[in-house]
Amino acid sequence: MKHNETMIPQIDDGGAAVFYDRVAHFYDLTFKFNRYGHSIERYLREVSLPLSSGARILDAGCGTGLLTLSLMKVLKRDARITAVDLSASSLLKARRASHQTETKLKHRVGFSQANILSLPFADETFELVVTSGALEYVPLREGFRELARVLAPDGYLLHLPVRPAPASRLLEVLFRFKIHPPREVAEETNRFFRVIDRHRFPPLHPIGWTKLAVLAQKKQ
């Protein structure tokens, strides 16, 4: 497994990065305790993403690496994974975790600080974009538009939106985000993408208390 060891630049983001720099350790412990990664890996094995060898993948708003690590473990072909986030502390945790993750394939994994509303990539760069817990911090249409911009024609988006639920309300307070109404999420998803699969996690999986998975393909 190869890693991009470039320095993480600093970005003026209005305070979100500072907040997550402070809570990165707590955030990381939360997801280890609730085994979100286990549930995501199980789902990724079930959907079997149609990616070719060397596929370019973006984890937009990677946090401490939940989706990046899951992809590294589950993908059946080698890939080039780029993970971005506003929080430098979160990115460092994600990078360290990726170094410690044993995989059968030699994925190329790189980490960079970036804003999901202004991604530093050319149009149509990636075959797959994954995102969880990032669009809840930004205007939904603008967020989807930017993800669609960097996605190749017929490329895939895997989005794990936060859905309204009692546990979700607690997360809103803890992590200072705003849940988008399900109707708005559906409308804006359909504006840019064609939904292929909507997945509800098993009731006993803690991730299912607050999230669902939406797999979609970019519209022409």
Secondary structure as UniProt FT lines:
FT   STRAND          2..4
FT   TURN            14..15
FT   HELIX           16..34
FT   HELIX           36..47
FT   TURN            53..54
FT   STRAND          55..60
FT   TURN            63..65
FT   HELIX           66..74
FT   STRAND          79..85
FT   HELIX           88..100
FT   STRAND          108..113
FT   TURN            116..117
FT   TURN            123..124
FT   STRAND          126..132
FT   HELIX           135..137
FT   HELIX           140..150
FT   STRAND          151..160
FT   HELIX           166..175
FT   HELIX           182..192
FT   STRAND          193..199
FT   TURN            203..204
FT   HELIX           206..209
FT   STRAND          213..218
//
